[in-house]
Amino acid sequence: MPNDRIHELETTIKRLNSIGIHLSTQTNSDELFSFILEECMKLTKSDGGSIYIKKLVDEKAFLEFSYTKNISKTFPFSKFMMPLDKTSLAGYSGFTGEICNFESMAMTERIGLTHNKKFDEENNYHTCNMLVVPMKNFSGQVIGVMQLINKKDDYQCILNTYDQFCQHTMPYTKEEEELISSLTSQCAILLERNTLLDDIRKLFKTFIESLVTSLDQRDPVTAGHSSRVAGYSVCLAKKIGLATSGPFSDITISDKDLKALYYAGLLHDIGKIGVRESVLLKRNRLTDDTIDAIRHRCQVLKYNLLYDAEIFTKEEIADILDSFSFISHKETLLMIDDNEKKMRKFIKENAILITSKIYETLSAIN
């Protein structure tokens, strides 16, 4: 085998290894398709290429013209839809699942189609050959179509004139069919993996948000608090990440960091889920039942003051007067010793005022 051929195969193997490593770590679908299109063009030295993605509209299958690239020409790009059937070259390959290798565009007649030259004429381009490969997932279902045009003798060669198109282009080989078919299938499988990962992320996000919503239902007073904390945290983090001067200029915050911060904000009060309703829902330090009990005891005390003040001990009188004034317990006892009868009379006459003061004192801690 000639040394040039050996070197070419070694280069191809290295590129395939590099592509495989990159594809295994790529989770963005747009970047995945753009990358695989460019790499397939480089491997086959194609002047142009496009990727059509299968879409369902009202349960009917279509191909969306989603990605395109051309070395020699800059074309205006806009997405459009075409039926997934045998009425177009990409549609035929996607519908039948067959690889179509056209050494010349006249060969399209073998599948009952004629190459539409309108695009070439409008853009001063000439399509000499084409390789159309269906993108199949692990179960053999077509999820898209890759279309490569004008294989060249040099990838960087720019084709402008008709003579250049004829001189520098050549048909795609059988090996290239198999190579591109393998890469596109790998891309399709990875796309399906990314779709499943996106579904898992959406499910996780929905689960967390539903959990927080359920927590809000338990505590209506603070409903929406966790969502607001998450929103404020992400907003502040974005502002910090955009800072170009000051103490935050060296801080870089990635999308992954923002996502983690968002979930942390949502879940910062998750411990409430294990708190008893009697504790979680109370508005004050004391429960309503405790306040009612205090109110009832003050009513009982009021009647005791009104009708039983004569039988209170000096200590009980001192306790009552302590809650009514700023006089110390010791000073209160001395006052009682000096004029006990007067103190008992004072308590009886001010029973309502005293009990109100006691109630206010106890309620103040709430």
Contacts in CASP RR format, 6 or more apart in sequence:
PFRMAT RR
TARGET T0000
AUTHOR 0000-0000-0000
METHOD contacts of the structure
MODEL  1
MPNDRIHELETTIKRLNSIGIHLSTQTNSDELFSFILEECMKLTKSDGGS
IYIKKLVDEKAFLEFSYTKNISKTFPFSKFMMPLDKTSLAGYSGFTGEIC
NFESMAMTERIGLTHNKKFDEENNYHTCNMLVVPMKNFSGQVIGVMQLIN
KKDDYQCILNTYDQFCQHTMPYTKEEEELISSLTSQCAILLERNTLLDDI
RKLFKTFIESLVTSLDQRDPVTAGHSSRVAGYSVCLAKKIGLATSGPFSD
ITISDKDLKALYYAGLLHDIGKIGVRESVLLKRNRLTDDTIDAIRHRCQV
LKYNLLYDAEIFTKEEIADILDSFSFISHKETLLMIDDNEKKMRKFIKEN
AILITSKIYETLSAIN
12 43 0 8 1.000
12 179 0 8 1.000
15 39 0 8 1.000
15 42 0 8 1.000
15 43 0 8 1.000
16 183 0 8 1.000
19 36 0 8 1.000
19 39 0 8 1.000
19 183 0 8 1.000
20 186 0 8 1.000
22 35 0 8 1.000
23 32 0 8 1.000
23 35 0 8 1.000
23 36 0 8 1.000
23 186 0 8 1.000
23 187 0 8 1.000
23 190 0 8 1.000
24 190 0 8 1.000
26 32 0 8 1.000
26 35 0 8 1.000
26 190 0 8 1.000
26 194 0 8 1.000
27 194 0 8 1.000
27 197 0 8 1.000
28 194 0 8 1.000
29 191 0 8 1.000
29 194 0 8 1.000
29 195 0 8 1.000
32 187 0 8 1.000
32 190 0 8 1.000
32 191 0 8 1.000
32 194 0 8 1.000
33 51 0 8 1.000
33 53 0 8 1.000
33 66 0 8 1.000
33 67 0 8 1.000
33 187 0 8 1.000
33 191 0 8 1.000
34 67 0 8 1.000
34 69 0 8 1.000
36 51 0 8 1.000
36 146 0 8 1.000
36 183 0 8 1.000
36 184 0 8 1.000
36 187 0 8 1.000
37 49 0 8 1.000
37 50 0 8 1.000
37 51 0 8 1.000
37 67 0 8 1.000
37 68 0 8 1.000
37 69 0 8 1.000
37 146 0 8 1.000
38 69 0 8 1.000
39 183 0 8 1.000
40 46 0 8 1.000
40 49 0 8 1.000
40 146 0 8 1.000
40 148 0 8 1.000
40 180 0 8 1.000
40 183 0 8 1.000
40 184 0 8 1.000
41 47 0 8 1.000
41 48 0 8 1.000
41 49 0 8 1.000
41 69 0 8 1.000
41 71 0 8 1.000
41 148 0 8 1.000
41 155 0 8 1.000
42 155 0 8 1.000
43 176 0 8 1.000
43 179 0 8 1.000
43 180 0 8 1.000
43 183 0 8 1.000
44 131 0 8 1.000
44 148 0 8 1.000
44 151 0 8 1.000
44 172 0 8 1.000
44 176 0 8 1.000
44 179 0 8 1.000
44 180 0 8 1.000
45 151 0 8 1.000
45 152 0 8 1.000
45 153 0 8 1.000
45 154 0 8 1.000
45 155 0 8 1.000
46 131 0 8 1.000
46 148 0 8 1.000
46 149 0 8 1.000
46 150 0 8 1.000
46 151 0 8 1.000
46 152 0 8 1.000
46 155 0 8 1.000
47 70 0 8 1.000
47 71 0 8 1.000
47 72 0 8 1.000
47 149 0 8 1.000
47 150 0 8 1.000
47 151 0 8 1.000
47 152 0 8 1.000
47 157 0 8 1.000
47 159 0 8 1.000
47 169 0 8 1.000
48 68 0 8 1.000
48 69 0 8 1.000
48 70 0 8 1.000
48 71 0 8 1.000
48 72 0 8 1.000
48 148 0 8 1.000
48 149 0 8 1.000
48 150 0 8 1.000
49 68 0 8 1.000
49 69 0 8 1.000
49 70 0 8 1.000
49 146 0 8 1.000
49 147 0 8 1.000
49 148 0 8 1.000
49 149 0 8 1.000
50 65 0 8 1.000
50 67 0 8 1.000
50 68 0 8 1.000
50 69 0 8 1.000
50 90 0 8 1.000
50 146 0 8 1.000
50 147 0 8 1.000
51 66 0 8 1.000
51 67 0 8 1.000
51 68 0 8 1.000
51 135 0 8 1.000
51 144 0 8 1.000
51 145 0 8 1.000
51 146 0 8 1.000
51 147 0 8 1.000
52 63 0 8 1.000
52 64 0 8 1.000
52 65 0 8 1.000
52 66 0 8 1.000
52 82 0 8 1.000
52 90 0 8 1.000
52 91 0 8 1.000
52 144 0 8 1.000
52 145 0 8 1.000
52 146 0 8 1.000
52 147 0 8 1.000
53 63 0 8 1.000
53 64 0 8 1.000
53 66 0 8 1.000
53 143 0 8 1.000
53 144 0 8 1.000
54 61 0 8 1.000
54 62 0 8 1.000
54 63 0 8 1.000
54 64 0 8 1.000
54 84 0 8 1.000
54 94 0 8 1.000
54 142 0 8 1.000
54 143 0 8 1.000
54 144 0 8 1.000
55 61 0 8 1.000
55 62 0 8 1.000
55 63 0 8 1.000
55 64 0 8 1.000
55 81 0 8 1.000
56 62 0 8 1.000
57 81 0 8 1.000
60 83 0 8 1.000
61 83 0 8 1.000
61 84 0 8 1.000
62 81 0 8 1.000
62 82 0 8 1.000
62 83 0 8 1.000
62 84 0 8 1.000
63 81 0 8 1.000
63 82 0 8 1.000
63 83 0 8 1.000
63 84 0 8 1.000
63 88 0 8 1.000
63 90 0 8 1.000
63 91 0 8 1.000
63 94 0 8 1.000
63 144 0 8 1.000
63 145 0 8 1.000
64 79 0 8 1.000
64 80 0 8 1.000
64 81 0 8 1.000
65 79 0 8 1.000
65 80 0 8 1.000
65 81 0 8 1.000
65 82 0 8 1.000
66 79 0 8 1.000
68 75 0 8 1.000
68 77 0 8 1.000
71 155 0 8 1.000
71 156 0 8 1.000
71 157 0 8 1.000
71 158 0 8 1.000
71 159 0 8 1.000
72 125 0 8 1.000
72 158 0 8 1.000
72 159 0 8 1.000
72 160 0 8 1.000
73 123 0 8 1.000
73 124 0 8 1.000
73 125 0 8 1.000
75 123 0 8 1.000
82 88 0 8 1.000
82 90 0 8 1.000
82 91 0 8 1.000
83 91 0 8 1.000
84 91 0 8 1.000
84 94 0 8 1.000
84 95 0 8 1.000
85 91 0 8 1.000
85 92 0 8 1.000
85 95 0 8 1.000
86 92 0 8 1.000
86 95 0 8 1.000
86 96 0 8 1.000
86 111 0 8 1.000
86 113 0 8 1.000
87 113 0 8 1.000
88 113 0 8 1.000
89 100 0 8 1.000
89 102 0 8 1.000
89 108 0 8 1.000
89 113 0 8 1.000
89 115 0 8 1.000
89 130 0 8 1.000
89 132 0 8 1.000
89 147 0 8 1.000
90 132 0 8 1.000
90 145 0 8 1.000
90 147 0 8 1.000
91 145 0 8 1.000
92 98 0 8 1.000
92 100 0 8 1.000
92 111 0 8 1.000
92 113 0 8 1.000
92 132 0 8 1.000
93 99 0 8 1.000
93 100 0 8 1.000
93 132 0 8 1.000
93 133 0 8 1.000
93 134 0 8 1.000
93 145 0 8 1.000
94 134 0 8 1.000
94 142 0 8 1.000
94 144 0 8 1.000
94 145 0 8 1.000
95 142 0 8 1.000
96 134 0 8 1.000
97 134 0 8 1.000
97 136 0 8 1.000
97 142 0 8 1.000
98 134 0 8 1.000
99 131 0 8 1.000
99 132 0 8 1.000
99 133 0 8 1.000
99 134 0 8 1.000
99 177 0 8 1.000
99 181 0 8 1.000
100 111 0 8 1.000
100 130 0 8 1.000
100 131 0 8 1.000
100 132 0 8 1.000
101 130 0 8 1.000
101 131 0 8 1.000
101 132 0 8 1.000
101 171 0 8 1.000
101 172 0 8 1.000
101 174 0 8 1.000
101 177 0 8 1.000
102 108 0 8 1.000
102 129 0 8 1.000
102 130 0 8 1.000
102 131 0 8 1.000
102 132 0 8 1.000
103 129 0 8 1.000
103 171 0 8 1.000
103 172 0 8 1.000
104 128 0 8 1.000
104 129 0 8 1.000
104 171 0 8 1.000
105 115 0 8 1.000
105 127 0 8 1.000
105 128 0 8 1.000
105 129 0 8 1.000
105 130 0 8 1.000
106 115 0 8 1.000
108 114 0 8 1.000
108 115 0 8 1.000
115 127 0 8 1.000
119 125 0 8 1.000
120 126 0 8 1.000
120 127 0 8 1.000
126 159 0 8 1.000
126 162 0 8 1.000
126 165 0 8 1.000
127 149 0 8 1.000
127 150 0 8 1.000
128 149 0 8 1.000
128 150 0 8 1.000
128 165 0 8 1.000
128 166 0 8 1.000
128 169 0 8 1.000
129 149 0 8 1.000
129 150 0 8 1.000
129 151 0 8 1.000
129 169 0 8 1.000
129 170 0 8 1.000
129 171 0 8 1.000
129 172 0 8 1.000
130 147 0 8 1.000
130 148 0 8 1.000
130 149 0 8 1.000
130 150 0 8 1.000
131 147 0 8 1.000
131 148 0 8 1.000
131 149 0 8 1.000
131 151 0 8 1.000
131 172 0 8 1.000
131 176 0 8 1.000
131 177 0 8 1.000
131 180 0 8 1.000
132 145 0 8 1.000
132 146 0 8 1.000
132 147 0 8 1.000
132 148 0 8 1.000
133 145 0 8 1.000
133 146 0 8 1.000
133 147 0 8 1.000
133 148 0 8 1.000
133 177 0 8 1.000
133 180 0 8 1.000
133 181 0 8 1.000
133 184 0 8 1.000
134 142 0 8 1.000
134 144 0 8 1.000
134 145 0 8 1.000
134 184 0 8 1.000
135 142 0 8 1.000
135 143 0 8 1.000
135 144 0 8 1.000
135 145 0 8 1.000
135 146 0 8 1.000
135 184 0 8 1.000
135 185 0 8 1.000
135 187 0 8 1.000
135 188 0 8 1.000
136 142 0 8 1.000
136 143 0 8 1.000
136 184 0 8 1.000
136 185 0 8 1.000
136 188 0 8 1.000
137 143 0 8 1.000
137 185 0 8 1.000
137 188 0 8 1.000
137 189 0 8 1.000
137 191 0 8 1.000
137 192 0 8 1.000
138 189 0 8 1.000
138 192 0 8 1.000
143 188 0 8 1.000
143 191 0 8 1.000
143 192 0 8 1.000
144 188 0 8 1.000
146 180 0 8 1.000
146 184 0 8 1.000
148 172 0 8 1.000
148 180 0 8 1.000
150 159 0 8 1.000
150 165 0 8 1.000
150 169 0 8 1.000
151 169 0 8 1.000
151 170 0 8 1.000
151 171 0 8 1.000
151 172 0 8 1.000
151 176 0 8 1.000
152 159 0 8 1.000
152 168 0 8 1.000
152 169 0 8 1.000
152 170 0 8 1.000
153 168 0 8 1.000
153 169 0 8 1.000
153 170 0 8 1.000
154 168 0 8 1.000
157 164 0 8 1.000
157 168 0 8 1.000
158 164 0 8 1.000
159 165 0 8 1.000
159 168 0 8 1.000
159 169 0 8 1.000
208 263 0 8 1.000
208 266 0 8 1.000
208 267 0 8 1.000
209 266 0 8 1.000
211 267 0 8 1.000
211 270 0 8 1.000
211 273 0 8 1.000
212 226 0 8 1.000
212 227 0 8 1.000
212 266 0 8 1.000
212 267 0 8 1.000
212 270 0 8 1.000
215 226 0 8 1.000
215 269 0 8 1.000
215 270 0 8 1.000
215 272 0 8 1.000
215 273 0 8 1.000
216 222 0 8 1.000
216 223 0 8 1.000
216 224 0 8 1.000
216 225 0 8 1.000
216 226 0 8 1.000
217 223 0 8 1.000
218 272 0 8 1.000
218 273 0 8 1.000
218 277 0 8 1.000
218 280 0 8 1.000
218 281 0 8 1.000
219 272 0 8 1.000
219 280 0 8 1.000
219 281 0 8 1.000
221 281 0 8 1.000
221 283 0 8 1.000
222 269 0 8 1.000
225 269 0 8 1.000
226 265 0 8 1.000
226 266 0 8 1.000
226 267 0 8 1.000
226 268 0 8 1.000
226 269 0 8 1.000
227 266 0 8 1.000
229 265 0 8 1.000
229 266 0 8 1.000
229 268 0 8 1.000
230 261 0 8 1.000
230 262 0 8 1.000
230 263 0 8 1.000
230 264 0 8 1.000
230 265 0 8 1.000
230 266 0 8 1.000
231 262 0 8 1.000
231 265 0 8 1.000
233 261 0 8 1.000
233 262 0 8 1.000
233 264 0 8 1.000
233 265 0 8 1.000
234 258 0 8 1.000
234 261 0 8 1.000
234 262 0 8 1.000
237 253 0 8 1.000
237 257 0 8 1.000
237 258 0 8 1.000
237 261 0 8 1.000
238 253 0 8 1.000
238 258 0 8 1.000
240 248 0 8 1.000
240 251 0 8 1.000
240 253 0 8 1.000
241 248 0 8 1.000
241 251 0 8 1.000
241 252 0 8 1.000
241 253 0 8 1.000
243 249 0 8 1.000
243 251 0 8 1.000
272 280 0 8 1.000
278 287 0 8 1.000
282 288 0 8 1.000
284 291 0 8 1.000
284 366 0 8 1.000
285 365 0 8 1.000
285 366 0 8 1.000
286 294 0 8 1.000
286 363 0 8 1.000
286 365 0 8 1.000
286 366 0 8 1.000
291 363 0 8 1.000
291 366 0 8 1.000
294 359 0 8 1.000
294 362 0 8 1.000
294 363 0 8 1.000
295 359 0 8 1.000
298 355 0 8 1.000
298 356 0 8 1.000
298 358 0 8 1.000
298 359 0 8 1.000
298 362 0 8 1.000
299 355 0 8 1.000
301 355 0 8 1.000
301 358 0 8 1.000
302 351 0 8 1.000
302 352 0 8 1.000
302 354 0 8 1.000
302 355 0 8 1.000
305 320 0 8 1.000
305 347 0 8 1.000
305 348 0 8 1.000
305 351 0 8 1.000
305 354 0 8 1.000
305 355 0 8 1.000
306 348 0 8 1.000
306 351 0 8 1.000
309 344 0 8 1.000
309 345 0 8 1.000
309 347 0 8 1.000
309 348 0 8 1.000
309 351 0 8 1.000
310 344 0 8 1.000
312 320 0 8 1.000
312 344 0 8 1.000
312 347 0 8 1.000
314 333 0 8 1.000
314 336 0 8 1.000
314 337 0 8 1.000
314 340 0 8 1.000
315 333 0 8 1.000
317 332 0 8 1.000
317 336 0 8 1.000
317 340 0 8 1.000
317 343 0 8 1.000
317 344 0 8 1.000
317 347 0 8 1.000
318 329 0 8 1.000
318 332 0 8 1.000
318 333 0 8 1.000
318 336 0 8 1.000
319 329 0 8 1.000
320 347 0 8 1.000
320 354 0 8 1.000
320 358 0 8 1.000
321 327 0 8 1.000
321 332 0 8 1.000
321 335 0 8 1.000
321 343 0 8 1.000
321 347 0 8 1.000
322 328 0 8 1.000
322 329 0 8 1.000
322 332 0 8 1.000
323 354 0 8 1.000
323 357 0 8 1.000
323 358 0 8 1.000
323 361 0 8 1.000
324 350 0 8 1.000
324 353 0 8 1.000
324 354 0 8 1.000
324 357 0 8 1.000
324 358 0 8 1.000
325 332 0 8 1.000
327 335 0 8 1.000
335 343 0 8 1.000
336 343 0 8 1.000
347 354 0 8 1.000
END
